[in-house]
Amino acid sequence: MGVRPGVSPSARATVFPPAIPRPAAAVKAKSSAPTKLWAAIFWTAILFVYTYTLWLMLRIVLQYTSLRPDVAFLEIKQDYIDIPGYRLAFFTHVFSSGFVLLAAYSQFSAKLRRIPGLHKWLGRLYAYIVIFLAGPTGLFIGFFANGGISSRIAFCLLAVLWVSFTILALLKMRARQVQDHARWMVRSYALALSAITLRAWKVAIIALFHPHPMDVYRIVAWLGWVGNLIAAELLILYLFRRRARPTPKTRAQLLPTEVHL
Amino acid sequence: MIRVTLLVGLIAALASCNKPSAPQANAAMPKSAEVSAAAVSPESASAPQVTKVNASPAESGATQDKQNIAPDAKPVASSDQRLGYYVGYFEATEEDDAKDPMYSNKINVSIDSISGDTVTGHSVCAGNNRPFSGTLKQGKDGVFDLVLKEPGDDKSDGVFTCNLDPKARTLKGEWVANDKKAAVTKRSYELAYTTFKYNPRQVLGSIGEAEVYGGKMSRRGKIEAITDDAGKYNASVRVLKSHDVENMYKRDLEVMRNTIYARHGYSFRNRAMRDFFDNYVEWYVPVSTDVSHELTDVEKKNIELLKRYEDHASTYYDRFGR
């Protein structure tokens, strides 16, 4: 599965999912003017909501800039706060993971990906932060998660999968398997977003059912990322649906170089 | 365009269910950082007027001079059947509803000494400890008529007019506020002689669901309640661990912590706590407005832990953040 013939590296990454030769009919059917307008409104709205959510996350991260051992969440982590490395791991996790959430802006935008090197270098930054900082520290503090064995398994598994998916995405890119790279990145980012979804589920569940605080924590420790992974798989199916059912003609064209699924 | 933000967007839409513009819960609340067991004030942090529990003896002495608070003098053991604590409900009979009155409080009227026709004592009620002095007259059937005046230098002062029955050991009568514009200008009471001794083994027993005075109403129209969890552990006896308390509601934690103070006879200023202990806890007797120097080491430790979880719960329980 080498480089696709006739596709230059810069052209390769200009759309998401990565460009593949499409049957002419599919391209034609794609865009009428009103559809385009609605799509633009839709994506703009989503960008705004995401930005607002990041603003909320930023406020959470900023609470911890004092580095005090009893701030916010650490208020109820006093049993673990003196474990060697816990504080270092916790604060590293908070600040590095917060940063990682910005990657959506540049990495999933087809337009921004046209800028030479931007996708590559910011992508590496994302991957290295996840693999070396946010992921391992997440695993470490996951061992001491509140809510007992169930939430500990949830958070540790989340960290392991997050690092694994990110490494896979990186390796796929190295191997120039762009679509696989995209697939694994969607999965990796879905897990990164669990920082947001976990909190969103919490708010929703508490507003609806008013459960005990640690009960809801045990639930969202799983729901926060398993839900995202399911959504990610559905999204991958949707994004790559054209490839799943190519016309006989294109299939014949694609087979030699493209089929690696 | 940015198709993957579909996922992001769904997620963010969910996140926006959160109430972002909600004010920072209780800005006035001390962050637990500063809260050492010693400095934790009883009741809830949202009651700013709460007396600091750990006022040093010197400090509390000064306060007492200034506010003319009677020392928590225990009545001298005496053969005089008239002396002692008279405890019961202090119920409003004339009030101004517009001023948010508290209709009923548990009061402890302590008759400390009687010499000739002079009576001195103090009353403890709603976080106030006020001295009084007055006169006593022999009435019919061995009952005494008392007129007891509070000093008048506090806005809550007034005059008790009551009958003391030394046989039945009851004190009944009326109280009239000096301040005619107070929320409650007249109260009546029928108090019974009561003794008090700190007993760390006192427990709350079954609560069921006690509605919180002034509690928040949920979206389903249910008022915040105190549950049986509040009495799950005796925080005066057992050293609590994080996992004992981490799954408890904020109000239950608050009640568990304040039960420590209640065992010592602390009189609550905070209305929610006062309402609960006055009305749901039979053994509770208000005897003092400062019990800080009577807390045991176990109690201090538990107060610190519980306060930390309370603060955390009130700031973060239903919010997006943390």
Boltz contact constraints between the chains, C-beta under 6 A:
constraints:
  - contact:
      token1: [A, 16]
      token2: [B, 3]
      max_distance: 6.0
  - contact:
      token1: [A, 43]
      token2: [B, 1]
      max_distance: 6.0
  - contact:
      token1: [A, 43]
      token2: [B, 2]
      max_distance: 6.0
  - contact:
      token1: [A, 46]
      token2: [B, 5]
      max_distance: 6.0
  - contact:
      token1: [A, 46]
      token2: [B, 9]
      max_distance: 6.0
  - contact:
      token1: [A, 49]
      token2: [B, 9]
      max_distance: 6.0
  - contact:
      token1: [A, 49]
      token2: [B, 12]
      max_distance: 6.0
  - contact:
      token1: [A, 49]
      token2: [B, 13]
      max_distance: 6.0
  - contact:
      token1: [A, 49]
      token2: [B, 16]
      max_distance: 6.0
  - contact:
      token1: [A, 50]
      token2: [B, 8]
      max_distance: 6.0
  - contact:
      token1: [A, 50]
      token2: [B, 12]
      max_distance: 6.0
  - contact:
      token1: [A, 53]
      token2: [B, 12]
      max_distance: 6.0
  - contact:
      token1: [A, 53]
      token2: [B, 15]
      max_distance: 6.0
  - contact:
      token1: [A, 56]
      token2: [B, 320]
      max_distance: 6.0
  - contact:
      token1: [A, 60]
      token2: [B, 321]
      max_distance: 6.0
  - contact:
      token1: [A, 70]
      token2: [B, 32]
      max_distance: 6.0
  - contact:
      token1: [A, 70]
      token2: [B, 33]
      max_distance: 6.0
  - contact:
      token1: [A, 72]
      token2: [B, 322]
      max_distance: 6.0
  - contact:
      token1: [A, 73]
      token2: [B, 322]
      max_distance: 6.0
  - contact:
      token1: [A, 75]
      token2: [B, 32]
      max_distance: 6.0
  - contact:
      token1: [A, 75]
      token2: [B, 308]
      max_distance: 6.0
  - contact:
      token1: [A, 75]
      token2: [B, 312]
      max_distance: 6.0
  - contact:
      token1: [A, 76]
      token2: [B, 312]
      max_distance: 6.0
  - contact:
      token1: [A, 79]
      token2: [B, 242]
      max_distance: 6.0
  - contact:
      token1: [A, 104]
      token2: [B, 8]
      max_distance: 6.0
  - contact:
      token1: [A, 108]
      token2: [B, 2]
      max_distance: 6.0
  - contact:
      token1: [A, 108]
      token2: [B, 4]
      max_distance: 6.0
  - contact:
      token1: [A, 109]
      token2: [B, 2]
      max_distance: 6.0
  - contact:
      token1: [A, 193]
      token2: [B, 11]
      max_distance: 6.0
  - contact:
      token1: [A, 196]
      token2: [B, 11]
      max_distance: 6.0
  - contact:
      token1: [A, 196]
      token2: [B, 15]
      max_distance: 6.0
  - contact:
      token1: [A, 197]
      token2: [B, 11]
      max_distance: 6.0
  - contact:
      token1: [A, 199]
      token2: [B, 320]
      max_distance: 6.0
  - contact:
      token1: [A, 200]
      token2: [B, 14]
      max_distance: 6.0
  - contact:
      token1: [A, 200]
      token2: [B, 15]
      max_distance: 6.0
  - contact:
      token1: [A, 203]
      token2: [B, 17]
      max_distance: 6.0
  - contact:
      token1: [A, 203]
      token2: [B, 18]
      max_distance: 6.0
  - contact:
      token1: [A, 203]
      token2: [B, 320]
      max_distance: 6.0
  - contact:
      token1: [A, 204]
      token2: [B, 17]
      max_distance: 6.0
  - contact:
      token1: [A, 206]
      token2: [B, 318]
      max_distance: 6.0
  - contact:
      token1: [A, 212]
      token2: [B, 247]
      max_distance: 6.0
  - contact:
      token1: [A, 213]
      token2: [B, 317]
      max_distance: 6.0
  - contact:
      token1: [A, 214]
      token2: [B, 246]
      max_distance: 6.0
  - contact:
      token1: [A, 214]
      token2: [B, 247]
      max_distance: 6.0
  - contact:
      token1: [A, 231]
      token2: [B, 7]
      max_distance: 6.0
  - contact:
      token1: [A, 235]
      token2: [B, 7]
      max_distance: 6.0
